[in-house]
């Protein structure tokens, strides 16, 4: 009969070895199997990133001044009320979206940009013969939850300095700029 503690130890050790087994498999696989395997790993990483982001939002707290009724003694003047950070940030985001939606800014006519001007060919491969990758040379807008593809499968490379998550729109009559609607 197998001891329960021995089973637990074996299970723990197997779990500890799991990342090594996965990395070894990732190195060995070729072709279609490798693509499918990497796609699955990539989706797992994205899910994990989203989960971590949610936990960070929950932990975040900030303070909001309480509206006092009548006179307040001096020792209570700088007391503040704690509010959960994600509730506060969500309400601010909602207000900004409503503000941005109020104004429809007439955009000027935009001239088309040729592919040669917008992208630069990146030669890859051992002898730099393959030219299927492109590097963006203009500003690009990416979503809030943008994650790069694995380098091996990334057709369009967007440099960090040219990646933007918000587009700021200037109001035509008032002197203010707002983050544009997404």
N, C-alpha and C positions, 0 to 999 in steps of 0.2 A: 504494500500500500504506500502511495506517494504522500509525503508530508505536505501540508497546506502551505507552509512558509517556503518550502522548496519551489512549489508551483508559482507562488507570487514572485519569488526572486527570478525564476526563469522568464516569466512574463515581462518583468521590469527590464531585464537584460535584453530581451528580444526587441522591446520598444526602443531601448537606447541604441540598438544596432540599426534600426529601421532607416534613419537618414543616410547611413553609409551604403546600405543596400540600394536605396533609391538612386543615389548619386552614381553608383557603379552601373546601374541599369541605364541611366541617362547617357553615360559615356559609351556604353556598348551598342545601344540601339541605333539602327540606321534606317533611312527611307521613311516610308509611310508610318511605320510603328513609332519611330522617333517623333514625327510630327504630332501624332495623336497623343503620345505620352507628354510631350512638352506643352501641348495645348491644355491638357488636364492639370498639369503642375501650375501653369500660368493662371488658370481660373481659380485654383486653390489660393494662390498668392494674393490675387485681387480680392477674394472674399475675406481673407485674413486681414488685409490692409483696411478694408471697409469696417470690419469688426473692431479693429484697434482704434480707428478714427471715432467710431461711435462711443467707445469706452472713454476716450479722452474728452469728448464733449460732455459726457455725464459727470466726469470728475471736476470739470472746470466750474468754478463758482466766482461770482463777483458781487459787488455791493450796490444797493440803490438807496437813495435818500428817502426816508419816510416823510410824508407830508404831515407835519404836526398841526394839531388843532389848538389855537390860542398860544399863550406864552409858554416857553420852554425854559427850564432852568439851565444855567451855564454848563453844568456837568453833563447834561444830556444833549448838548448842541451837536457834537460830532458823532453821535451814535447812528449807526446805519443798519439797514435790514439786509440779511443775506438772501440772495436769489440764485436759483440754479442757472448756470451759465448758458446751457443750451436753450432754455426757455427764453432768456433775454436775447440771445443771438437770433433765434427764430423770429421773434417779434420785430427786431430791427430789420432783418432781411425782408420780412413781409411789408413793412412800411416803405422800404426802399423800392421794392417791386411796384408797389402802388404809385409811388412818386414817379418812377420811370415810365409807367404806363400812361400817365396823364398827358404827356407831351409826345406828339409825333413829329419828330424832327425831319424836315425835308432833306433827304440826302442828295448831295450833288451827283451828277452823272459820273460814273466811274468808268475809266477806260480799261479795256481788257489788257491783261498782262500775258505776254507770250510765255510758253513753257521754258524756253531758253533763258528768259530773264528771271523767272520765278524759281527754277531748279538748276542745280549744278550736278553733273554726272559724277558719281563716286565709283571709281574702279575698285573691284574687290577680287578675291581669289589669290592663290599663291603667286601667280605671275601677273596679277593685275589685269587680266584679260576680260573679266566679267563686268559689264557696265549696266546692270539692271537696277542699281540703287540710285536714289536721287536725294540731294541735300537741299532743303528749303533755304532760299536767300532772302525771303520776305517775312514779315511778321505773320504769324499764324495764330488763330484762336482755337484753344482746346477746351474741352468740357471741364467741369469741376472735379470729376472723378477720372481724369485722364491718367492712364498708365501706359508706359512704353511697351511695345512688343519686344520679345527677345531679339537681340541684335541680329541674329542669323536670319530672322524672317521679316525684319523691318525694311519695307521698300522705300518709304519716305522718311528721311531723318529730319526731325525738327529740332534745331539747336535750342538749348535752355534759354538763351538770351532773347530768342525770337518767339518764345511761347507765351501767350497771354491768356488769362482766364476770364478777364473782364474787358469789355470795350466801353470806354468812357465817351459819352455823347454830350456835346455842348448844346445848351438850349439857345434857340435863335434870338429870342427877345430879352431873356433874362441872363445876367452874367453868372451862370452856374453850369457845372458839368456833372452828369449823373452816370452811374454804371448802367449801361444799356441793358434792355431785357434780353434774357438768354433764350 
